Amino acid sequence: MISGDPSTQKLAVYTFYSSDFTYKFEGDAVINEPNILNVAPGDFNYDGRLDVLVTGDRNGQLYMHLYYGDLKSFRFGYIALTILLS
């Protein structure tokens, strides 16, 4: 599970443990993007590590950026899409 704080651009990452039905806090990740609207967790490059797809609004343009996880942090990926909103 991922929760976010828009004022600090931090994402708090939690892992679910089915053995005792609890979430364990794994750490914070800072995503340096303005006006984040949505964060979608997943394993987008099939390496077994958590990645995040971030969407937001930058000066009237919708953006989508993919960040790859390495178990300690997220690094900006090569997929970036910007759409002009009218």
N, C-alpha and C positions, 0 to 999 in steps of 0.2 A: 504494500500500500504506500502511496505517496501523498503527503499533504504539503500545502504550500503557504507561504507568507508573502503576499504581494509587496509589502513595504520593504522587505529585505531581500527579495528575490531568492530566498532559500527554499529548498525542497527537503522535507524530512522523509527519510526512507525507512520503512518498516518491513520486516519479513514475518510471514505467518507460519506458525508451527502447529501442524495439525495434531500432533501428539497430545498437546495440552490446550489447544484452541486459543492460543495467545499470539499477540504481535510483539516482536522484539525490535526496539529502535536500533537501527544500524548506523545512522549518522546523517549529517546535513550535507547537501550539495548546493552550491551557489550557481545559479544559471543567470548569466549576465545578459538578459534580454529585457527590453521595455514592455510594459503593459501585457503581461502574460495572461492569456485567456483560458488556456487549457493545457494540461499535461497528460499524455497518454503513455503509461508504462508498457513495456513489452521487450521481447528479445528480437529486435528487428534485423539483426545480422546473423542470427542463429549460432551464436558462440556460447550460449549458456549463461550469459551475464545480462543483468538488467540494463536496458537502454530507455531513453525517454524521447518522445516526440513532443516538442513545445510549439504551440501556436499562440499568436498574439497580434496586436495592432500597433503598428509603428507609423504615425503621421498619416492615418487613413489607408494604410496598406496592410493587408493581412499577410503574416509570414508563418512559415512552418520550418522549424529547424530540428534536425535529428542529432541527439547527443548519445554517443556510445559509452557504455559503462565498462569499467575495468575492475570492479569490486571495491574500489576505493574512491573513485570520482567519476565524473562524466566529461568527455571531451567532445568538442564540436565535430560532427560528422560531415560528410561531403554532400549531403542532400539539403538543399535550401530552396524554398519556393516562396516567391512574393507575389501577391495578387492585389491589384489596385481595387479598392472599394469605391463604388460611386453612389 
